[in-house]
Amino acid sequence: MTIRRKRILLIALTVIAAGCTSGQESTENTGDEGIETTAAVIEVGDVACTALGGFDSISVAWEVPNDVEAVMSRDGTPVVTTKGSGGHEDLGVVVDVQYDYTLSVNGGQLDVDCGQAEIVAEVGQPSCSVSLDTFAVVTWDLSDGRAEIYRNGERILPDRGTLSSPFIDTAAPTDLPLTYEVVAVDSTSQGRASKTALCGEVTVDALPPEQAELQVAQEAARTYRAPYGYATIVPVCADCLTEKVDVYFAFDNESRVPSMAWIDDVEQPITDDVWFTDPLAVPTLLLEALANGDTVTSVTDEATGLIVQWTINGEGAILDCLEMDMAPLDLRDSDCSGTVYND
């Protein structure tokens, strides 16, 4: 029996090196003979503070010697108190107002001007285009605000996930002109006016139902991105045993490929059998099989849009579990947890 994984806990430590000293020490006679006290003297060169305006908030960051108290204030009103270096996202701000930020160090021994800042006054002006690649593909660029997509005057809500560029409109009607717009809207309660960009017009051709379903599944699979995949599958073939197989997929600079497999903790050889295909690559595989004239079957999971059962000429797989991860096998201590799909 092969031990499947080493339990390794990876702790990432980020060390921020102090760029300044804690100043000089001053000695003061307390009045009691033979007893003196020592206190750190903070100098201007020991402290740095900056304020930077953004779309939702103003970011204030400061550097002071370790264990020295710092009080950050907005327009003279204390906002946050820390010891040592720190930062704060100030959400208590409104449009068209400029704020003054200061940092008081070591109980008022030194006051530092962090500067003036204000939040962005307007949403960004978007730019966009639409192209045809089986579906209507809308691409846009936006500096500030949230993008919303409109098709023939109606706002589009994606079936799953979040709206990001490019947006592939798999639900678009076919055989009629479609006009797309991108509208930049205020994603906060600040009430900034929206701005619109006209992307253009396309007409989507109708596909055979089976091909259309696989094309939609192909686009859905592209939303689940990570270099490593952990899956549990049941092979389907005339002579296959109905045993669950755990498979680890790793990116090889072109695609995710099966790297290790187990049945009940016993390592299994990786073969060229079709069921070892990366679950996210299955729709593409089935589309190619259709083009070759093969007999294809598939079942789509409505919640994820993924193909969870499939065969090509009677051979394929049933997907029991799928998880995508940024961590490779030697940094994990668990099998597929089903964060993407769990039967």
C-alpha positions as CSV (number, residue, x, y, z in Angstrom):
1,M,0.0,0.0,0.0
2,T,1.3,3.4,-0.9
3,I,0.8,6.3,1.5
4,R,-1.1,8.8,-0.5
5,R,0.1,12.2,0.9
6,K,2.4,13.7,3.4
7,R,0.7,16.0,5.8
8,I,2.6,19.2,5.4
9,L,1.5,22.5,6.9
10,L,2.9,25.3,4.9
11,I,3.0,28.6,6.8
12,A,3.8,31.6,4.8
13,L,5.6,34.2,6.9
14,T,5.8,37.7,5.5
15,V,8.5,39.7,7.3
16,I,8.4,43.5,7.0
17,A,11.8,44.9,7.7
18,A,11.8,48.2,9.6
19,G,13.3,50.9,7.5
20,C,14.1,53.2,10.4
21,T,15.4,53.2,13.9
22,S,13.5,54.0,17.1
23,G,15.5,57.2,17.6
24,Q,17.7,58.3,20.4
25,E,17.3,57.6,24.0
26,S,17.1,60.5,26.5
27,T,18.0,60.2,30.2
28,E,16.1,62.2,32.7
29,N,16.8,62.5,36.5
30,T,13.7,61.7,38.4
31,G,14.8,63.6,41.5
32,D,15.5,60.3,43.4
33,E,19.3,59.9,43.9
34,G,20.7,57.2,41.8
35,I,17.4,56.5,39.8
36,E,17.1,57.5,36.2
37,T,14.4,56.8,33.5
38,T,15.1,56.1,29.8
39,A,12.5,57.1,27.0
40,A,12.7,56.8,23.3
41,V,12.9,60.0,21.3
42,I,11.0,59.7,18.0
43,E,12.4,61.8,15.2
44,V,10.8,62.9,12.0
45,G,12.9,60.4,10.0
46,D,11.5,57.6,12.0
47,V,7.9,58.1,10.8
48,A,6.2,58.0,7.4
49,C,2.5,58.3,6.6
50,T,0.6,58.6,3.3
51,A,-3.1,58.9,2.4
52,L,-4.4,57.8,-1.1
53,G,-7.9,58.2,-2.4
54,G,-9.7,55.3,-4.1
55,F,-13.2,54.6,-5.5
56,D,-14.8,53.2,-2.3
57,S,-12.4,54.5,0.4
58,I,-9.3,56.4,1.3
59,S,-6.3,54.2,2.2
60,V,-3.9,55.5,4.9
61,A,-0.7,53.7,5.6
62,W,2.0,54.5,8.1
63,E,5.4,53.3,9.4
64,V,6.6,53.9,12.9
65,P,9.1,52.0,15.2
66,N,7.8,48.8,16.8
67,D,5.8,49.1,20.0
68,V,5.4,52.9,19.5
69,E,1.8,54.1,19.7
70,A,0.3,55.8,16.7
71,V,-3.0,57.5,16.4
72,M,-4.3,58.2,12.9
73,S,-6.9,61.1,12.6
74,R,-9.1,62.4,9.9
75,D,-9.8,66.2,10.1
76,G,-8.6,66.1,13.7
77,T,-10.8,63.3,14.8
78,P,-9.0,60.0,15.9
79,V,-10.0,57.1,13.6
80,V,-7.7,54.3,14.6
81,T,-4.9,53.6,17.2
82,T,-2.1,51.0,16.7
83,K,1.3,50.1,18.0
84,G,3.9,50.1,15.3
85,S,3.3,50.3,11.6
86,G,-0.2,49.9,10.2
87,G,-2.8,50.8,7.7
88,H,-6.5,51.6,7.5
89,E,-9.2,51.7,4.8
90,D,-11.3,54.7,5.7
91,L,-14.9,54.1,4.5
92,G,-16.4,57.0,6.4
93,V,-15.9,59.4,3.5
94,V,-18.1,61.0,0.8
95,V,-17.7,62.3,-2.7
96,D,-16.6,65.9,-3.3
97,V,-15.0,66.3,0.1
98,Q,-11.2,66.5,0.7
99,Y,-10.0,65.1,4.0
100,D,-6.8,65.9,6.0
101,Y,-5.1,62.9,7.6
102,T,-2.5,63.2,10.4
103,L,-0.6,60.7,12.6
104,S,0.2,61.4,16.2
105,V,3.1,59.3,17.6
106,N,4.1,58.4,21.1
107,G,1.4,60.3,22.9
108,G,1.7,63.5,20.9
109,Q,5.5,63.6,21.0
110,L,5.5,64.0,17.2
111,D,2.7,64.9,14.7
112,V,3.1,63.9,11.1
113,D,1.0,65.1,8.1
114,C,-0.2,62.2,6.0
115,G,-1.6,64.4,3.3
116,Q,-5.0,65.3,1.8
117,A,-7.1,62.8,-0.1
118,E,-10.6,62.3,-1.5
119,I,-12.5,59.5,-3.2
120,V,-13.0,59.3,-6.9
121,A,-15.7,61.8,-8.0
122,E,-17.1,59.9,-11.0
123,V,-17.3,56.3,-12.3
124,G,-14.9,55.5,-15.1
125,Q,-15.9,55.8,-18.8
126,P,-16.0,52.2,-20.1
127,S,-14.9,51.1,-23.5
128,C,-16.1,47.8,-25.0
129,S,-16.5,45.6,-28.1
130,V,-18.5,42.6,-29.1
131,S,-17.3,39.7,-31.3
132,L,-18.7,36.4,-32.5
133,D,-17.1,33.1,-31.4
134,T,-20.0,30.6,-31.5
135,F,-21.5,33.0,-28.9
136,A,-21.5,36.7,-28.5
137,V,-18.3,37.7,-26.6
138,V,-18.4,41.1,-24.9
139,T,-15.0,42.6,-23.9
140,W,-14.6,45.8,-21.9
141,D,-12.3,48.0,-19.9
142,L,-13.3,50.0,-16.9
143,S,-11.2,51.9,-14.4
144,D,-13.7,52.7,-11.6
145,G,-17.2,51.3,-10.9
146,R,-19.0,48.1,-11.6
147,A,-19.7,47.0,-15.2
148,E,-23.2,45.8,-16.2
149,I,-24.0,44.3,-19.7
150,Y,-27.1,45.1,-21.6
151,R,-28.4,43.2,-24.6
152,N,-31.0,44.9,-26.7
153,G,-31.7,47.2,-23.8
154,E,-32.1,44.5,-21.2
155,R,-29.6,43.9,-18.4
156,I,-27.9,40.5,-18.6
157,L,-27.4,38.5,-15.4
158,P,-24.9,35.6,-15.7
159,D,-26.3,32.1,-14.8
160,R,-23.4,31.5,-12.4
161,G,-20.3,33.2,-11.1
162,T,-19.5,36.9,-11.4
163,L,-19.5,39.2,-14.3
164,S,-16.0,39.8,-15.7
165,S,-14.4,40.6,-19.0
166,P,-14.8,38.9,-21.4
167,F,-18.4,37.9,-20.9
168,I,-19.6,35.1,-23.1
169,D,-23.4,35.4,-23.6
170,T,-24.3,31.7,-23.9
171,A,-28.0,32.5,-23.3
172,A,-28.3,34.9,-26.2
173,P,-31.1,34.3,-28.7
174,T,-30.1,33.2,-32.2
175,D,-30.8,34.4,-35.7
176,L,-31.6,38.0,-34.8
177,P,-29.5,41.2,-34.4
178,L,-28.2,41.7,-30.9
179,T,-26.9,45.1,-29.7
180,Y,-24.7,45.2,-26.6
181,E,-23.8,48.0,-24.2
182,V,-21.6,48.2,-21.1
183,V,-22.8,50.5,-18.4
184,A,-20.5,51.6,-15.6
185,V,-22.4,52.0,-12.3
186,D,-21.6,53.2,-8.8
187,S,-21.0,50.1,-6.7
188,T,-21.4,52.1,-3.5
189,S,-24.0,54.3,-2.0
190,Q,-22.3,57.5,-3.2
191,G,-24.8,58.1,-6.0
192,R,-22.3,58.8,-8.8
193,A,-23.9,58.9,-12.3
194,S,-23.6,55.9,-14.6
195,K,-21.7,56.0,-17.9
196,T,-22.4,53.9,-21.0
197,A,-20.4,52.5,-23.9
198,L,-21.9,51.0,-27.1
199,C,-20.1,47.7,-27.9
200,G,-21.7,46.9,-31.3
201,E,-24.1,44.4,-32.9
202,V,-23.8,40.7,-33.8
203,T,-26.1,37.9,-34.9
204,V,-25.6,34.4,-33.3
205,D,-26.2,31.4,-35.6
206,A,-28.3,28.5,-34.2
207,L,-26.5,25.3,-33.4
208,P,-27.8,21.7,-33.3
209,P,-29.2,21.1,-29.8
210,E,-26.5,18.6,-28.7
211,Q,-23.7,20.8,-29.9
212,A,-25.2,23.9,-28.4
213,E,-25.4,22.2,-25.0
214,L,-21.8,21.1,-25.1
215,Q,-20.7,24.6,-26.2
216,V,-22.5,26.1,-23.1
217,A,-20.8,23.5,-20.9
218,Q,-17.4,24.3,-22.4
219,E,-17.8,28.0,-21.5
220,A,-19.0,27.1,-18.0
221,A,-15.9,24.9,-17.5
222,R,-13.7,27.9,-18.3
223,T,-14.9,29.8,-15.3
224,Y,-13.3,27.2,-12.9
225,R,-9.6,28.2,-13.1
226,A,-6.8,26.8,-11.0
227,P,-3.5,24.9,-11.8
228,Y,-4.4,21.8,-9.7
229,G,-7.5,19.6,-9.8
230,Y,-8.7,16.9,-7.4
231,A,-11.5,14.6,-8.7
232,T,-13.3,11.4,-7.8
233,I,-14.6,9.5,-10.8
234,V,-16.2,6.2,-11.7
235,P,-15.0,4.8,-15.0
236,V,-17.7,3.7,-17.5
237,C,-16.9,0.9,-20.0
238,A,-18.1,-2.6,-20.8
239,D,-15.6,-4.3,-18.5
240,C,-15.0,-1.6,-15.9
241,L,-15.3,-2.2,-12.2
242,T,-17.7,0.3,-10.6
243,E,-15.0,1.6,-8.2
244,K,-14.4,5.2,-7.3
245,V,-11.0,6.5,-8.4
246,D,-9.3,9.5,-6.9
247,V,-7.3,11.5,-9.5
248,Y,-4.9,14.4,-9.0
249,F,-4.5,16.7,-12.1
250,A,-1.6,19.1,-12.4
251,F,-0.9,21.9,-15.0
252,D,1.9,21.1,-17.4
253,N,2.1,24.6,-19.0
254,E,-0.6,23.7,-21.5
255,S,-3.4,21.9,-19.7
256,R,-4.2,19.9,-16.5
257,V,-3.1,16.3,-16.9
258,P,-3.7,13.3,-14.6
259,S,-0.6,12.8,-12.5
260,M,-1.6,10.3,-9.8
261,A,-4.6,8.1,-9.0
262,W,-5.7,5.9,-6.1
263,I,-8.4,3.4,-5.3
264,D,-9.0,3.0,-1.6
265,D,-5.6,4.6,-0.8
266,V,-3.8,2.2,-3.1
267,E,-1.9,4.0,-5.9
268,Q,-3.0,3.1,-9.4
269,P,-1.3,3.5,-12.7
270,I,-2.3,6.4,-15.0
271,T,-3.4,5.0,-18.4
272,D,-4.5,6.6,-21.6
273,D,-8.1,5.5,-21.0
274,V,-10.6,8.3,-21.8
275,W,-12.0,8.5,-18.3
276,F,-8.7,10.0,-17.1
277,T,-9.6,13.2,-19.0
278,D,-9.6,16.4,-16.9
279,P,-13.3,17.0,-16.0
280,L,-13.0,20.6,-17.2
281,A,-11.8,19.4,-20.6
282,V,-14.6,17.0,-21.2
283,P,-16.9,19.4,-23.1
284,T,-14.1,20.1,-25.6
285,L,-13.4,16.3,-25.9
286,L,-17.1,15.6,-26.6
287,L,-17.4,18.4,-29.2
288,E,-14.4,16.9,-31.0
289,A,-15.9,13.4,-30.8
290,L,-19.2,14.8,-32.3
291,A,-17.2,16.3,-35.2
292,N,-15.6,12.9,-35.8
293,G,-19.0,11.2,-36.0
294,D,-18.7,9.3,-32.7
295,T,-21.7,8.4,-30.5
296,V,-21.7,10.8,-27.6
297,T,-23.9,11.0,-24.4
298,S,-23.7,13.5,-21.6
299,V,-25.5,14.8,-18.5
300,T,-25.1,18.4,-17.4
301,D,-25.3,19.6,-13.8
302,E,-27.6,22.6,-13.7
303,A,-26.0,24.2,-10.7
304,T,-22.4,24.3,-12.1
305,G,-23.0,23.9,-15.8
306,L,-20.4,21.0,-15.8
307,I,-20.7,17.7,-17.6
308,V,-21.0,15.1,-14.8
309,Q,-21.7,12.0,-16.8
310,W,-20.5,11.2,-20.3
311,T,-19.5,8.6,-22.8
312,I,-17.9,8.4,-26.2
313,N,-18.8,5.2,-28.0
314,G,-19.8,3.6,-24.7
315,E,-16.7,4.7,-22.7
316,G,-16.5,7.6,-20.3
317,A,-16.9,8.5,-16.6
318,I,-19.3,9.6,-13.9
319,L,-18.0,12.6,-11.9
320,D,-18.5,12.1,-8.2
321,C,-16.4,15.0,-6.8
322,L,-14.4,18.0,-8.2
323,E,-12.2,20.5,-6.5
324,M,-9.9,23.1,-8.0
325,D,-7.0,24.4,-6.0
326,M,-3.9,26.6,-6.1
327,A,-2.0,24.1,-3.9
328,P,-0.2,21.1,-5.3
329,L,-0.5,17.6,-3.8
330,D,2.4,17.8,-1.4
331,L,0.9,20.9,0.3
332,R,-2.5,19.3,1.0
333,D,-3.8,17.0,3.6
334,S,-7.2,16.1,2.2
335,D,-8.9,14.5,-0.8
336,C,-11.4,16.1,-3.0
337,S,-13.7,18.2,-0.9
338,G,-16.2,19.0,-3.6
339,T,-15.8,22.8,-3.6
340,V,-16.8,22.8,-7.3
341,Y,-19.0,19.8,-7.5
342,N,-20.1,17.0,-5.2
343,D,-22.6,14.3,-6.2
